[in-house]
Amino acid sequence: MDSPAPTPYLDLQAVETWLGPRRVFEDLTLQLHRGEHTVILGPNGSGKSSLIKLLSRELYPVVKPGSHLRLFGSDCVNLWQLRARIGLVSADLQATHLSGGVGRTRASDVVLSGFFGSVGLGRSQQPSAAQHARVATLLEQLGLTDLAARPYAELSDGQRRRLLLARALVHDPEVLVLDEPTNGLDLKARHQLLDQLRRLARAGTTLLLVTHQIEAIVPEIERAVLLRQGRVVGDGPTADLLQEGALSALFDTPLRVLTSNGYRQVLPAG
């Protein structure tokens, strides 16, 4: 007797979603599973950020017959439990930590705030000894121990991004969501971050990379979902979809793909 299919951590069925007056998704169906490293790839404006907001419950679909959004098999999700199961790293989150006086927050406190789902630590938030120990371990693993007492605003973009990665990992989440993680990083910082993502993938953390940069797709990612104008236009193995024809159609420009050590680089075809 065949075993039942595993429950997807994200299950979208005929989802319609609006962002203000603009409809982002009209009939989006997609399932993502734990243990399957996936990239959501598409040009700007394709709906990638809105997909993340559906996953993080910042955005809600239209309620209608035959449509559903389920996370880890459930229609109703406790946000605190969700934050423990899904970690998020994004450029928007990095910018939020620079707003107001939050930028003066110590690096270690930025990571500790991940336990509370907050931006910085409030007076009522008193981390436990176990939480402090967890943060110390993560900072060491990511090569950030020497920066623990530094204000967040004084760090480089690469250091901030790795710090937010540590923040996303405080609960040892099942799924790590990365929204354009290499944007704004120089070569060294980008390579350091990608190396950490490869280590996490090998250790069993499910990666969901959301990007328009083919160069940011680590070799461990085996599934690609191509998104264009709110529609899935391709879904399958990266070896099949990250090819010149499919990518040229996705980005509406002739492209040439070069591959080295499992990474891909895209050049103009002309």
Secondary structure, DSSP 8 states (H G I E B T S, - for coil): --------SEEEEEEEEEETTEEEEEEEEEEE-TT--EEEE--TTSSHHHHHHHHTTSS-----TT-EEEETTBSS--HHHHHHHEEEEEHHHHHHTTSTTGGGSBHHHHHHGGGTT-SS--TT----HHHHHHHHHHHHHTT-GGGTTSBGGGS-HHHHHHHHHHHHTTT--SEEEEESTTTT--HHHHHHHHHHHHHHHHHT-EEEEEES-GGG--TT--EEEEEETTEEEEEEEHHHHSSHHHHHHHHTS-EEEEEETTEEEEEE--
